[in-house]
């Protein structure tokens, strides 16, 4: 069944079911532990636990920040491997601003970090964009909790519809993949929200300029050093490029599949996460394929880790490794990759050589979470 041939609401619901580990009817072909147990514990090593982590970002000091979606919290992993809860309260969904763990989120998605240590979160189920200052104070930058919409405008007057991906440019402007609206939005440093590509509320796969382009449930968004944006256009199974002039083109992919190759000869299956490393390589979490993919500067797609269609939990090199619905992806200053392995409740690391390892491993069984609802 191809999701992009279904009505948008039904398609999104089916995608949610696909992302949830409990919705599968067959067991993954693994020879090690199937999944890891969901939890909300801080600590180090096997003492720490996550619940359906989705978004991930790395700062210049080697710290990782994770949107722990099932826990409605934002977590930090230091370079020494110590996990703490930065904001939110595990198991307590809401939309409250305030200090650190007094604040509330509702299934947060993508996350970004600036050079000053401020965090920016797409608070997906609240339809808002939130900021966590380096001092731990949470505020709402744009949107209004519980009010889905597509309005442009200033800060709280703007509306979003299940935003997921978020990234920053060098000037501090935010770019948001507004998933439910099938649009790419920009938030300036003064808080002005505008739609820079896509036709809000209308799904499609057309290339073009600005509102002449169309997306179908875009999720991850990343930016390169020339301020070009790259979008994981999930339901179109493509990776799209958006220039600062507003021109949208299809960089790679054309229909569902798992093939490597050049440009549109390559195939993806529900890609969600995306990141750009310092060498200009585009890293993609090909969620439906259980793969981590790379797109070179010349547009050639190859598979870095995982085996198409083989869900599971195995550390190892390249195709020997297994993932279970990987979503968010980030790179550090050494171009190592970090993946929010969502249904495994794990954070995974992938070296430049393709060796996959698990941070903060713990054993058990996965819980089920629907990440998006309409």
N, C-alpha and C positions, 0 to 999 in steps of 0.2 A: 504494500500500500504506500503510495506517495503522498506525503502530507501536503505538498504544494498544489495538489489537485482538489483539495477539500475546502469548504468554506472556512474563512479565517478563524472564527471562534472555535469550531470543531477541530481545526488543524492545531490550534494552540493547545487545546485540552489534550489531544493525542500526544503532542510533543512532551507535555508535562508527564503523562503516563510513561512515556519512553524513558524520561530522565530518572524516574523513581525506581530504585532497585527492586522494590517489592512488587512491581508490576510485571516482572518477567515470569514466565512459566517454566523455564528450563534453567538448569544450573550451569554456570560458566565452566569451561573446560580448563580447570586449574589443578595443579598438583600440590599447591600450598594452601594457605589460609584463604577462604573465599572472600571474605570482607573483613572490615574492622568495625568494632562496636562504636555506635554513636554515643556522645557524651558532651559534657561542658566543662570538664576539669581543666584548671590551669596547672602549670608545673613544667617539668622537663621530661624528656624521653617518653617512655610508655605511660607516665602518669598523666600526660595531657591528652585531651580528647576533643573532637569536633563533631558537629552534627550537620552533614550536608554542606560543607564549605563550598562557596561558589566563586566569589571574586578574590583576586590576589594581586598585591602590588609589592614592589621592593624599593627601599630607599637607598641612598648612596652609601650608607653605613653598613649595609648588609642585613638590615632588619626586614622582615616580611610582615605585611598586614593582610588580614584575611577577613572577608565578609563571611561570618559563620551563619549561613542563612537559616538553618533549622533551629539555631539557638537565638536568633534575632540579636546577635551581638557582633562586635568588631573585635578581633583578636590580634595580638602582636606576637611574633616569634623573633626573639633576638638572634643575633649571629651566633650566640652561645647555645641556642636551642631551648631557651626558656619561654614558655607561653604565658601570657597574661591577657586579661580581658580589658580592652581599652575603653569600650563604651557599650551600653546596653545591659540588659539583665536576662540571663538564659531562661528561656521558657516564657518570658513576659513580652508579648508583642504590644506595640503602641506607637505613638508618634510624639512623644514628649521631648522637648529640648531641655538642656541643662547640663550639669556637670557629670561627666564620665558615666558611671554605672547607674546614675539616676535617670539618664536619658532612655528613650525607648525607640526601637526600630521594628519594622514589619517585613521580614524576609528580604533583607538587603541583598543587592546583587553586586554590580561592579564597584571597584574601589580604585582610587588613585591617590598618590602622595606627592607633595611639592617639596622643593628644596629646603623649606623652613620646617618641614615635619608636620604640616597640616594635612589632614585626610579629607577626601571628598568621596561621598558614598551615594550611589543610586539606590535610594530606599524604595525598592520596587513596589511592594504592596501598598505603600503609603502614597505613591505617585509623586514623590518629592526628591529633591537633591539636598543632601545634608552635608554639613562641614563639621569636622572635629578638629579643633585647634590643637596646636602642639601642647597646650596646657590642659587638654582634655575636655574642653567646653564644646558641647554639641549645639548647633544652630541649624535652622532650615534656610537654605540659600534661595530655593525657588520651588514653586508649586505649593499646593495646599493639601494637607493630609486628607485622604478619603475622597478627594475630588478629582476624578479622572477627566481629562479634556485635552484640547490641542491648542489652546490660546497662547500666542506669543505675548510679550509684555514684560513689565518690570517685576522681578522677584516673585512675591506672593500672588501677583495677578496672573502669572503664567500658569499653564496647566500641562501635565504630562500624563501618559497612559502606560503604566508598567515599565518605566525606564530601567534599563539593565546596564549597558556599557557606559564607561566614563573615562575620559582622558584629559590631559592638560597640555597646553602649548607653552612655549618659553615665556610668553607674556602673562601667563596666568589665566587665560581664557579656558573655559571648560567646554568640552564637546560630549554630547550625550546621545547614545543610541536609544531612542524613545521607541521601545519595542512594540508596544500596543498600537502606536500611531504610525508605525512603518516610516519613521522620519528620523533625520539627524538634526539635532538642535545645538545651538551655541549659547553659552551663558558668558557674557563679558564680565570683566572684573567689577563693573558697576552694577551687575545684577540684571542686565537686560537680556531677555531670552528671545531668540529668533530661530526660525526654521530655515536651515541652510540647504537641505536636500530632502527629496521625497515629498510626497503629497499626503499630508496627514489624514489617516483614516482609510487610505486606499492602498491595497497591496498590489505588487506587480514586480516585474524584473527588468524594466526598461532602463537603459543608460540614457544620459542626457545632462542638461544643466539645471541645477536647482530643483524646482518643483516639477520639472519635466522628467526627472528620474523617479524610479520607484524601487522600493524595497519590500521584502516580505519577512517580517519578524526579525529585524536586525538585532544582534545581541552585542558581541564584543566590538570595541572600537579602540584603535591605537593610532599613534602619530609618529612620523619620522622627523628627521632634523630639518627637512624642508617644509614642514607643517602640512604635508599630505596626510590625509586620514585613510585608514584601512578598516573596513567593516566586515565582520563575519555575518553575512546575510543568510541567516539560518535556514529559513524555509525555501530559499532559492538554491541552497547548497553551493553558494558561490562566495568568493572574496571580492569585495568591491573597493575601488579607490576613489577618493573624493579630494580634489584639489582645492586650494584656497579660492580659486575662481568659480567654484561651485560645480565643476565638471565631474560627473560620475561615470566611471567605466568599470567593466568587469575584468578583474585582473586574472582570476583563475576560477576554474570550475564551470560546469554546464550540465546540470542534472545530477541526480544522486548516483553514488558509486564510491569506489575507493582507489581509483587508478592514479598513479603518479604520471608526470608528464609536463609538457609545457603549456602554460596558460589555460585556455578553455578545453584542452584535451584532458586535463586532470579532472578528477571527480572527488567530491566530498559528500558526507552524509550528516547533515545537521551540525555544521561547525558553530561553535559558541564563543570560545575564548580566542583572543588575538593579542599579539605583542610584537614590537619591533625592537631588535637588538641594536647595539652600537655599530654593527657592520651593515645595517640596513636589511638584514634578513627578517622575514615575516614568519612568526611562529604561530601555529594554529592548533587549538584543541578541536579535533574533529570528533565531536562528541558521539554521534551515532555510530561511527566506525570504531570507537575505542582506540583512537590513534592520536599521536602528536605529529604534526606535519610541518614542513618548512617550505617557504616560497622564497627563492633567491631573488636578488636584485634584477636578474634577467627574466624572471617570471617562471622559473622551472620549479615544479612541485616535487618533493620527495618525502618519504615517510621516515621520521626519526626514530620513533619507538612505538611499540604495540603491534598487534596483528589484527587486521580488519575483521570485525564481527566476533572477536574472541574477548569477551568481558571477563575480568578476574582481578586478582591481586598477586602479582609476581614482580619482584625486583629482578633486574638483570640488564643485559645489553640489547639495545635495539629491539628486534622483533621478538625476543624472548620475554620481554616485559609485558605486563598486562595492566590495564586500567579499567575502571568501571564508571562510565559517564563523566569523563574529565571535562571541566568547564573552564574556569579562569586560568590564565597563564601569564607569567611575568618573567622578565630577564633581569639579571644583576649586572654589575659593572664588568664582570668577567665573561658575560654572555652565557652563564649557566641558566637553565630554565627551571621555573618552579610552577607546579601544576596543582590546582585544587581538584583532587580526584574525588568528585562529589559523592558518588554512591559508595565509595570505599571509606568515606569520612577521614581522608588522609591528605596530607600535603606531600607531594613527590618532588624530587630533584632530578634533573637530567643534565649531565655534563655535556661539554662540547663533543665528546666522543660517543655520546648516546647511551651512557650508563645511567640507568634509572635506579634510584634508591628512595626509601621512604623515611621521611622525618617523623619522629615522635610515634613510632609504631605501637599499636595495641591490638589485641585480637578479640574477635567476637563476631556478632552478626549485625548487619546494617538495618537501620530503621527506614521508614518510608516517609517522604515529604513531597507534596505537590508545590513546586516552586512558583507557578503562575496560575492564576484563576481569572476567568472573565465572567 
